[in-house]
Amino acid sequence: MRQVAFITGASRGIGRETAIAFARAGFDIAISARTLEEGEVYEHAIRQADGTPLAGSLAATAEAARAFGGEVLSLRMDLLDSASVRQAGRQVVDHFGRLDVLINNAIYQGSDLNLPFMELTADTLERVAQGYLLAPFVLTREVMPTMLEQGGGTVINITSGAGESDPPVPAGKGGWGYAYGAGKAAVSRLSGILTKELGEQGIRAFTLNPGVVTTETLKATIGEAGVIALRNGSAPPELPAAVMLWLATAPGAADYQCRTLHAQPFAKEQGIASALSVEQSMSS
């Protein structure tokens, strides 16, 4: 029986590459995002400097993933709507009858996310609480009975250094704001709780910090000049995708629970970066 992975926020960036990596490895996959088709426009979304939506869609991700022969289930899911999140989780387990890997990658990315403290409003924090605290909880809680019934499963939660440390400079001058930091801090606490409470029932849970990743969102946020400036300290989205596949499949991965893993140094430590480079050169 083929294993099943559910990756949220899979219309572009890390989520897209993670979906493709799991499909390549022989998984059937479920993918979710708000954007089913290219060019759809939503409130509270990052856009290009000219106001156009970022490139990427679930349809494009699904097409790329299906090239590896597995089944792909695409679901529209809105993090800011708990009913939508709950329904997506239910659809995945109803469709496949199992779920082996859940990757909570999707985040709220409104333009207000990193406002300075004195410009921040309660409305933004309510959206952050919904997107970063409630949505991962609701989705994980919805699929967990299925994981427990089948004897185990893996949950990977994507965090950020913003959730674990203070910004080097103020928000508005290159640092992150309270809303984003608070949201990611909530994400960082989920995996350890799952491990301690459900580990003896076969649940493995990991917290992964991808570091600076050259995604469409990063380019839209800091521009091409900023991306070039960060080149030596950044990684392509394929790298955290490869790390997540390793965490979900490697026999020794369980040893790396109850800590935050930093994708780039971890990939070097485990030889994942070298394997990825070989794989990319063979496919080019």
Order of alpha helices (4+ residues) and beta strands (2+ residues): beta-alpha-beta-alpha-beta-alpha-beta-alpha-alpha-beta-alpha-beta-beta-alpha-beta-alpha-beta-alpha-alpha
